[in-house]
Amino acid sequence: LLAYQLDRISKSKKLDRVIVATSTLEKDGAIESFCKSYGVDCYRGSEDDVMSRYYECAKQYSPDAIVRITADCPLIDPEIIDKVVQKFKDNNVDYCANTVPPETSKFPDGSDVEVFSMSALECAHREAKDTHLREHVTFQFWQDHNYTSSQYTQEKDWSKYRITVDYPEDFEVVKYVFNELGVRSIFGNLNEIINIIDGNNEIKEKNSQYFFGQGWARD
C-alpha cells in the first residue's frame, strides 16, 4: 500500500520532496528498508508524539510548508494534492485541507490532504502540551483561532465514501478499487474511483458502518 501511495504522490506537480516519517519502533525498520529500496527518504521519530516526529523531520529539510498525507490513504489523488496546495498559497493561511473540518468536507475519508506552514508547525510544537493534540498533529490548526485556516471544497458531495484503510472492510474496498484500476488500465482520479465503487453495491456498503474521524475521540 505504501508503494501504491508513493507512486500516486509522485504524480503531484506541487511537491518538491517526499519523506516517509515513521517511528523508531523495531517493527518499523521494515518501512525504512522499503524506503531505501524504493529510493525515498525516511525519517524515524516518536511513535506517540507525532508532532515531534513531524517537526524534527521538517527541521532537517527546512521547508516553507509541509504537505501531510497519512499512510492510510493509498488512493490519494495527486490532482487534489495540487489543488489544496494551490489554495493554501492563494489564501496565504497557516493551514489548508480538504477533509477538515469534517462537518463541511465533501471529500471521501481517505482523500485527505493537509498543508501547513513551517512557522505554524514550529509554534504548535512549542506550545502544544496536550498529548491528544501532539498525537494528531494538525488538530489545533483548524480548531484554534490563533491559526488561520481554509478548506478546499467542491460541488459534488462524496463525504459518505471511504477509501481509507483503518479496518479489514476498508482494505477489501481499496483492494477491489486497485484491482479494477488494473483491469481498466487507468490511473484512477477521485471521480473514477467513486465510479468504480458506485458500480458495485456490495463494495459500496462493505465499510459504510464506519464514519469519518472514528478513533479521534478521547478515551
CORKANOR-V601295 format. One record per residue. N is the residue number from 1. BURIAL is b if it has 9 or more other C-alpha atoms within 8 Angstrom, else e. Layout:
n/burial
N/BURIAL
N/BURIAL
//
This chain:
n/burial
1/e
2/e
3/e
4/b
5/b
6/e
7/e
8/b
9/b
10/e
11/e
12/b
13/e
14/e
15/e
16/e
17/e
18/e
19/e
20/b
21/b
22/b
23/b
24/b
25/e
26/e
27/e
28/b
29/b
30/e
31/e
32/b
33/e
34/e
35/b
36/b
37/e
38/e
39/e
40/b
41/b
42/b
43/b
44/b
45/b
46/b
47/b
48/e
49/b
50/b
51/b
52/b
53/b
54/b
55/b
56/b
57/b
58/b
59/e
60/e
61/e
62/e
63/e
64/e
65/e
66/b
67/b
68/e
69/e
70/e
71/e
72/e
73/b
74/b
75/b
76/b
77/b
78/b
79/e
80/b
81/b
82/b
83/b
84/b
85/b
86/e
87/b
88/b
89/e
90/e
91/e
92/e
93/b
94/b
95/b
96/b
97/b
98/b
99/b
100/b
101/e
102/e
103/e
104/e
105/b
106/b
107/b
108/b
109/b
110/b
111/b
112/b
113/b
114/b
115/b
116/b
117/b
118/b
119/e
120/b
121/b
122/b
123/e
124/b
125/b
126/e
127/e
128/e
129/e
130/e
131/e
132/e
133/b
134/b
135/b
136/b
137/b
138/e
139/e
140/b
141/b
142/b
143/e
144/e
145/e
146/e
147/b
148/b
149/b
150/b
151/b
152/b
153/e
154/e
155/e
156/e
157/b
158/e
159/b
160/b
161/b
162/b
163/b
164/b
165/b
166/e
167/e
168/e
169/e
170/b
171/b
172/b
173/b
174/b
175/e
176/b
177/b
178/e
179/e
180/b
181/b
182/e
183/e
184/e
185/e
186/e
187/e
188/b
189/e
190/e
191/e
192/e
193/b
194/b
195/e
196/b
197/b
198/e
199/e
200/e
201/e
202/e
203/b
204/b
205/e
206/b
207/b
208/b
209/e
210/e
211/e
212/e
213/e
214/e
215/e
216/e
217/e
218/e
219/e
//
